[in-house]
Amino acid sequence: MTALVSIRSLKKYFPVYGGFLSHVAGQVKAVDDVSIDVGEGETLGLVGESGCGKTTVGRMSIRLIEPTSGEVYFDGMNIHDLDAASLKQLRPKMQIIFQDPYSSLNPRFTVERIIGEAMMIHGFADRMNLKTKVKEIMGKVGLPGSFMNRYPHEFSGGQRQRIGIARALALNPRYLVCDEPVSALDVSIQAQIINLLQELQEQDNISLLFISHDLNVVKHLSHRTAVMYLGQIVETAPTEALNRNAAHPYTQALLAAKPSLNPKESRKNVSLSGDVPSPLNPPSGCHFHPRCPEAIDRCRVETPTTRQISKQHTVKCHLHE
């Protein structure tokens, strides 16, 4: 697999201010030494509980957020080393679909302007052919071209998310970050959007980083899955292998909590106790040990290293060393 996007040792620490003079009282370790690849034409699912750092990773991967340290390579270029002019040239190739279709669209813009503005800025259209280009993109996501003069409030949630997808596709990206794009939608609409993303990915060979907390959604769409806990990647594997033979206790717990329509499906029964610790003061050793049913003494004091346990399957756990 040829990597289009390579994330290496990525960290993002947010300062916490306190006291009378608002000095730095601590740091929230939102992302703590993450390394993953997204292959050319691949969909990588990034899963984990809310607040584990998934969105921060996605936004740093297209330089919407600057990292504390680490590198992100796009087609061999370190995007965090680029100057403003070079980054502007690269922007069309890296796009994002936001989580909330209700707040991510400007309510004062028509659909034509929402989709067409970036096309004009980056030279993908001019005033003579803008309407034709916008209609073409709208048709690609299943929206009639006659809707282009409407405003966001005139659409349903599913239609708004299609507009968001059209806006992202308008610049012919090679890499698309999908930040929980269906979590705010009804289940019936979720299936339509997932199928649309899958069709578009196959047609245009786009690389997707699909961020979600729903393992069923990720299983349907992703080639590989990376599991994130408290700012760290704890397991990565091909999606089918992960669902069949998860190695990390946290992944096993997520799978055990996943609803299943197959009464014959066997899965390991793993229950978690307590809440996710604060990233302001993460536990020593393995971050997961306070909730892990299989924790040993070593887990409490020593940080595990990431090890490969089979082809394309890595895990960060002392139980597999």
Beta strands, then each sheet from edge to edge (+ up, - down):
strand 1: 3-18
strand 2: 23-39
strand 3: 43-47
strand 4: 69-74
strand 5: 77-78
strand 6: 94-97
strand 7: 175-179
strand 8: 207-212
strand 9: 224-229
strand 10: 232-238
strand 11: 306-310
strand 12: 313-316
sheet 1: 2+ 1- 4+ 5-
sheet 2: 6+ 7+ 8+ 3+ 9+ 10- 12+ 11-
end
